[in-house]
Each structure stands twice: as C-alpha cells, then as structure tokens.
C-alpha cells in the first residue's frame, strides 16, 4: 500500500516534511499540496515532484485524492485543519503543538475518534536512536524507579521583528518560546518518564528577544504520578553551556545521559557504557514513520492523547508563571470533560 499524502501549509518546515515522504516512495507519495499563497504552494509541489496545487486545504480534502494529510501550518490553525481532515476521513500528521487550548484538544479527540482515523503528533526528536535506546533501558527496569529527569533545547535564535512573523504574537503562536521550541523537551520529558504528569511549576524569562509578546526562555518543573520530578530548560536567547546534555535520567539503579547522538549509561556500582549513534535528520524520519504506521495499521508513538498531555504541561507552565504558584493539571479543563 502506498499512502497518498497531502501537505497542508507550505512554509519552511514543510520542506523537510516533503523530503521525508520522498525518501520512502514504496510507502508514500505526495499527491497534493495546499497553501493560501499559490506561489509557495507551487514551489512545494515542484519539490514534491509535481503534486496538485490547492489554495484551500478544504478543497484538497474534497478533491485531492489523498489518504492522509501532513499539517505544517502556524500553531493557531492546527485545530481547525485537524478536525476538517478527520471529518473528511483522512489520517493526520500534525506539527507541534497539537493545538492551543484544552477545549481544542477535546474537540480534536472527539473528531478523530468519531472518524476512526489515526492522528500522529510530529514529535520528531522521539525518532533519535539515542532516545529510543534510553526509553528501552528505562522501560526494561535498567534504572529501577525513576527519580528525576532533565531535558533541554536551547539555541541563539536570530529572529528580529521583521523575520519572526506570526511567532512574535501570542494570539497566533499560543505563547512564546516554550510552546514552540520548548515543546520538544516537553514531549521528550513525558516520553522518557512514561508516567502521567500531575503538577507543574514554571519560571519564564525574556532575556533578549524583547519584541516578542511571549517569553524567550523557560524553566519548568513537572511532577509525575509516582513521584518522579522532571525539569525542562529551553531558550531562544542563548547557546547552551557545554555539557548541558539534551536529556538525562537518574533512578534507584543508575543513570543515563545523552547529547542526542551519544548515550551514556552508568548502572549504580557498575561500569560506564557509552553508545554512539549516527546523526539522524529527525523531521524527515518522523514523516517516514507516519506513513509506515498508517500502511501497517500500527499506533503512533504519540497520538492526540500524548499530544494533549504535553499541551497541558505547557499551559500549566504559563498559568504557574502568571500566578506564581504550582498548577495541578487536573485543574486544566475545557468543556468540563
């Protein structure tokens, strides 16, 4: 089976998504692309090898001949596009974040389940081999009961008011850096913890990108069921200091840490084991994983369920920073579910 994919939103991130689908011609083909900017859509169609061009994604859903869609839109447009695709019976890959509110997440879950389609969150860092091996070690009991976790994603972002576009505005981005780049260490933290988050405490900062409506940096503490505590460190204001690893986990039987390509595992009282993995272009990899799972009928690693948990952590962090308190995720409600 070859999955016919339609790209919704043809901005910069869609370039990598197209590469991912083109890399697996035995399982995917890009049948159509849609963007309100016809010139941008035409450029992406050419990259895809001659896909049909639409300036309205709803028309593509009706007449594009696609089995699945890959949503690469600005944050505030995700929910409506996901729901429209689900109602049209299409499987869905969506860039992070899933959406911007708990109510939107509930509507998405209802639409996906009613239609019986698969939604996969494009949490691309979960494709990294070092992450997969770390998850295996944790789930197999190699660290015993997990005590604490740390995830980080920071870099010097050279955005300026002219280039930042919709990301500079809370209404369209959903916040600031935390709900954008910070979403990566958030979903990675929850994935490695393997437990539901229950409460969040956060501090947000604007160190350098003062023209933004939202923060350019964040530190977030998350307590999980069972007592483990996780920390998220993320920023657009600075390059991280050396040896501040992408992720680390400590437990009763030892610890592990990684820069994203090399994984170190030290059992308590044992010898250090180091495994080096090849670098992976993770955005194309997540696209290839999506169509493989659709073809084979296998549940994605992160669906709307995990995507909603990550969103709740982010929203709780914003509430915590605003109100200067610890926020329970159980208190984040949409329509009263």
C-alpha positions as CSV (number, residue, x, y, z in Angstrom):
1,X,0.0,0.0,0.0
2,X,1.3,3.5,-0.9
3,X,-0.2,6.3,1.2
4,X,-1.3,9.4,-0.8
5,X,-0.3,12.4,1.3
6,X,-1.5,16.0,1.1
7,X,0.7,18.7,2.6
8,X,-1.3,21.5,4.3
9,X,0.8,24.6,4.8
10,X,3.9,25.0,2.6
11,X,6.1,27.2,4.7
12,X,9.7,26.4,5.6
13,X,9.2,23.3,7.8
14,X,7.2,21.6,5.0
15,X,10.5,21.4,3.0
16,X,11.8,18.8,5.5
17,X,8.4,17.0,5.6
18,X,8.4,16.7,1.8
19,X,11.9,15.2,2.0
20,X,10.7,12.6,4.4
21,X,7.8,11.4,2.2
22,X,10.0,11.4,-0.9
23,X,12.6,9.2,0.9
24,X,10.1,6.3,1.1
25,X,8.5,6.0,-2.3
26,X,7.5,2.5,-1.6
27,X,5.1,3.6,1.2
28,X,4.3,7.3,0.4
29,X,3.6,9.7,-2.5
30,X,2.8,13.4,-2.2
31,X,-0.4,13.7,-4.2
32,X,-1.3,17.3,-3.4
33,X,-0.2,20.4,-1.5
34,X,-2.2,23.4,-0.2
35,X,-1.3,26.9,0.9
36,X,-3.1,30.2,0.7
37,X,0.0,31.6,-1.1
38,X,-0.2,30.0,-4.6
39,X,3.4,30.7,-5.4
40,X,4.6,29.0,-2.2
41,X,2.3,26.0,-2.9
42,X,3.7,25.7,-6.5
43,X,7.2,25.7,-5.2
44,X,6.5,22.9,-2.8
45,X,4.6,21.0,-5.5
46,X,7.6,21.1,-7.7
47,X,9.8,19.9,-4.8
48,X,7.3,17.0,-4.4
49,X,7.7,16.0,-8.0
50,X,4.6,17.5,-9.5
51,X,1.8,17.3,-6.9
52,X,-1.5,19.0,-7.4
53,X,-1.8,22.5,-6.1
54,X,-4.6,23.9,-4.0
55,X,-5.0,27.3,-2.3
56,X,-7.7,26.0,0.1
57,X,-7.0,22.8,2.0
58,X,-10.7,22.0,2.3
59,X,-10.9,21.8,-1.4
60,X,-7.9,19.5,-1.3
61,X,-9.6,17.3,1.3
62,X,-12.6,17.0,-1.1
63,X,-10.8,16.6,-4.4
64,X,-7.1,16.0,-3.8
65,X,-7.1,12.2,-3.9
66,X,-5.3,11.9,-0.5
67,X,-5.4,9.2,2.1
68,X,-3.6,11.3,4.8
69,X,-2.6,14.9,5.4
70,X,0.6,16.4,6.9
71,X,-0.2,19.7,8.6
72,X,2.6,22.3,8.7
73,X,0.5,25.4,9.5
74,X,1.1,28.1,12.1
75,X,0.0,27.0,15.6
76,X,-3.3,28.7,15.8
77,X,-4.6,27.0,12.6
78,X,-3.8,23.4,13.7
79,X,-7.1,22.6,15.4
80,X,-9.4,23.5,12.6
81,X,-7.3,21.7,10.0
82,X,-7.1,18.5,12.1
83,X,-10.8,18.5,12.7
84,X,-11.6,19.1,9.0
85,X,-9.2,16.3,7.9
86,X,-10.7,13.9,10.4
87,X,-14.2,14.7,9.3
88,X,-13.1,14.0,5.7
89,X,-11.8,10.6,6.8
90,X,-8.1,11.4,6.4
91,X,-5.2,10.2,8.6
92,X,-3.3,13.1,10.1
93,X,0.3,14.0,10.9
94,X,0.5,17.4,12.6
95,X,3.5,19.5,13.5
96,X,3.7,20.6,17.2
97,X,1.9,21.9,19.1
98,X,-1.2,19.8,18.8
99,X,-3.3,22.9,19.3
100,X,-3.5,25.9,21.7
101,X,-6.2,25.1,24.3
102,X,-7.6,22.2,26.2
103,X,-11.0,22.8,24.6
104,X,-9.5,22.5,21.1
105,X,-7.7,19.3,22.2
106,X,-11.0,17.8,23.3
107,X,-12.7,18.7,20.0
108,X,-9.8,17.1,18.2
109,X,-10.0,13.9,20.2
110,X,-13.8,13.7,19.6
111,X,-13.3,14.2,15.8
112,X,-10.5,11.7,15.4
113,X,-12.3,9.0,17.4
114,X,-15.6,9.6,15.6
115,X,-13.9,9.3,12.2
116,X,-11.8,6.3,13.2
117,X,-8.7,7.9,11.7
118,X,-5.1,8.0,13.1
119,X,-3.6,11.2,14.3
120,X,0.2,11.3,14.9
121,X,1.9,14.2,16.6
122,X,5.2,15.1,14.7
123,X,7.3,14.8,17.8
124,X,10.4,14.3,15.7
125,X,13.0,14.0,18.5
126,X,11.5,10.7,19.5
127,X,12.9,9.3,16.3
128,X,16.5,9.8,17.5
129,X,18.2,6.4,18.2
130,X,19.6,7.6,21.5
131,X,16.1,8.4,22.7
132,X,14.8,5.1,21.6
133,X,17.6,3.2,23.4
134,X,17.2,5.3,26.5
135,X,13.5,4.5,26.5
136,X,14.2,0.8,26.2
137,X,16.6,1.0,29.2
138,X,14.1,2.8,31.4
139,X,11.1,0.6,30.4
140,X,13.1,-2.6,31.0
141,X,13.9,-1.5,34.5
142,X,17.6,-0.7,33.9
143,X,17.3,2.4,36.1
144,X,14.8,1.0,38.5
145,X,12.3,3.5,39.8
146,X,13.0,6.9,38.1
147,X,13.7,9.7,40.5
148,X,14.5,12.7,38.3
149,X,14.7,13.7,34.6
150,X,16.1,16.6,32.7
151,X,15.5,17.7,29.1
152,X,16.9,20.8,27.3
153,X,16.7,22.5,24.0
154,X,18.2,26.0,23.7
155,X,19.9,28.0,20.9
156,X,20.7,31.5,19.9
157,X,17.8,32.5,17.8
158,X,18.5,35.4,15.4
159,X,14.8,36.3,14.8
160,X,14.1,40.0,14.6
161,X,10.8,41.9,14.3
162,X,10.9,41.7,10.5
163,X,11.5,37.9,10.3
164,X,9.7,36.5,13.2
165,X,6.2,36.8,11.7
166,X,3.3,35.1,13.5
167,X,5.6,33.6,16.2
168,X,6.0,37.1,17.7
169,X,2.3,37.2,18.7
170,X,0.7,35.2,21.5
171,X,-2.6,35.0,19.6
172,X,-1.1,33.1,16.8
173,X,1.8,31.2,18.5
174,X,0.0,30.4,21.7
175,X,2.7,32.0,23.9
176,X,6.4,32.3,23.3
177,X,9.4,30.1,23.0
178,X,8.0,27.4,25.4
179,X,5.2,26.4,23.2
180,X,7.5,26.4,20.1
181,X,11.0,25.0,20.6
182,X,10.2,24.3,24.2
183,X,7.6,21.8,23.1
184,X,10.5,19.4,22.1
185,X,12.0,19.0,25.5
186,X,8.4,18.9,27.0
187,X,7.3,15.9,24.9
188,X,10.7,14.2,25.3
189,X,10.4,14.6,29.1
190,X,7.0,13.0,29.2
191,X,8.1,10.2,26.8
192,X,11.1,9.2,29.0
193,X,9.1,9.5,32.2
194,X,6.5,7.0,31.0
195,X,4.1,8.4,33.6
196,X,1.3,10.9,33.6
197,X,2.3,14.5,34.7
198,X,0.3,15.8,37.6
199,X,1.6,19.3,38.5
200,X,3.8,22.0,37.1
201,X,5.8,24.9,38.4
202,X,7.5,27.3,36.0
203,X,9.5,30.5,35.6
204,X,9.5,32.3,32.3
205,X,12.0,35.0,31.1
206,X,12.6,37.4,28.3
207,X,16.4,37.8,28.3
208,X,17.0,39.1,24.7
209,X,14.1,39.0,22.3
210,X,12.2,41.8,23.9
211,X,10.0,42.5,20.8
212,X,8.1,39.2,21.4
213,X,4.8,39.1,23.2
214,X,5.8,35.9,24.9
215,X,8.9,34.6,26.7
216,X,12.2,33.7,25.0
217,X,13.3,31.3,27.8
218,X,11.7,28.9,30.3
219,X,12.5,26.6,33.1
220,X,9.7,24.2,34.1
221,X,9.4,21.6,36.8
222,X,7.0,18.7,36.3
223,X,5.9,16.2,39.0
224,X,4.7,12.8,37.7
225,X,2.5,10.1,39.1
226,X,4.7,8.0,41.3
227,X,6.8,11.0,42.4
228,X,9.4,11.5,39.7
229,X,10.3,15.1,39.0
230,X,11.3,16.4,35.6
231,X,13.0,19.6,34.6
232,X,12.7,21.4,31.2
233,X,15.2,24.0,30.2
234,X,14.7,25.8,26.9
235,X,15.6,29.2,25.3
236,X,16.0,31.2,22.2
237,X,18.2,33.7,24.0
238,X,21.5,31.8,24.2
239,X,23.5,28.8,23.1
240,X,23.6,26.3,25.9
241,X,26.7,25.9,28.1
242,X,29.0,22.9,27.3
243,X,28.0,19.6,28.8
244,X,24.4,20.6,29.5
245,X,23.1,17.4,27.9
246,X,19.9,17.1,25.8
247,X,18.5,14.7,28.3
248,X,19.4,12.8,31.5
249,X,17.6,10.4,33.8
250,X,18.5,9.2,37.3
251,X,16.9,6.4,39.2
252,X,17.5,3.9,42.0
253,X,19.7,1.7,39.9
254,X,21.8,4.2,38.0
255,X,21.7,7.0,35.5
256,X,21.8,7.8,31.8
257,X,22.5,11.0,29.8
258,X,22.9,12.0,26.2
259,X,23.7,14.9,23.9
260,X,21.2,13.4,21.3
261,X,23.7,11.2,19.5
262,X,25.8,9.6,22.2
263,X,24.2,7.8,25.1
264,X,25.9,7.1,28.4
265,X,24.6,4.6,30.9
266,X,26.1,4.1,34.3
267,X,24.5,1.4,36.5
268,X,24.8,2.0,40.2
269,X,28.1,0.4,41.2
270,X,28.8,-0.7,37.6
271,X,30.9,0.4,34.6
272,X,30.0,3.2,32.3
273,X,28.7,2.1,28.9
274,X,28.7,4.5,26.0
275,X,26.9,4.0,22.7
276,X,27.4,6.4,19.7
277,X,24.6,6.6,17.2
278,X,24.7,8.1,13.7
279,X,23.1,11.6,13.3
280,X,19.6,11.5,12.1
281,X,17.6,14.1,10.2
282,X,14.6,13.6,12.5
283,X,11.9,15.7,10.8
284,X,12.0,13.6,7.6
285,X,12.3,10.5,9.8
286,X,9.0,11.3,11.6
287,X,7.2,11.6,8.2
288,X,8.5,8.3,7.0
289,X,7.4,6.7,10.4
290,X,3.9,8.2,10.0
291,X,3.2,6.6,6.6
292,X,4.7,3.3,7.7
293,X,2.4,3.2,10.6
294,X,-0.6,4.1,8.5
295,X,0.3,1.4,6.0
296,X,0.8,-1.2,8.7
297,X,-2.0,-0.2,11.0
298,X,0.3,0.4,13.9
299,X,-0.4,3.0,16.6
300,X,2.0,6.0,16.5
301,X,4.3,6.7,19.5
302,X,2.4,9.9,20.2
303,X,-1.3,10.4,19.2
304,X,-3.7,13.1,20.3
305,X,-3.6,11.5,23.8
306,X,0.1,12.2,24.4
307,X,-0.1,15.5,22.5
308,X,-2.8,16.7,24.9
309,X,-0.7,15.8,27.9
310,X,2.2,17.8,26.5
311,X,-0.1,20.7,25.8
312,X,-1.4,20.6,29.4
313,X,2.1,20.8,30.8
314,X,2.8,23.9,28.6
315,X,-0.5,25.6,29.6
316,X,0.1,24.8,33.2
317,X,3.6,26.3,33.0
318,X,2.1,29.5,31.6
319,X,-0.5,29.6,34.4
320,X,2.2,28.9,37.0
321,X,4.4,31.7,35.8
322,X,1.5,34.1,35.6
323,X,0.1,33.3,39.0
324,X,3.3,32.4,40.8
325,X,2.1,29.0,42.0
326,X,2.2,25.3,41.4
327,X,-0.6,24.3,39.0
328,X,-2.3,20.9,39.0
329,X,-3.0,19.5,35.6
330,X,-6.3,18.1,36.8
331,X,-7.5,21.7,37.1
332,X,-7.0,22.4,33.4
333,X,-10.4,21.8,31.9
334,X,-12.0,22.5,28.6
335,X,-15.7,21.9,28.2
336,X,-15.9,20.0,31.5
337,X,-14.9,16.5,30.5
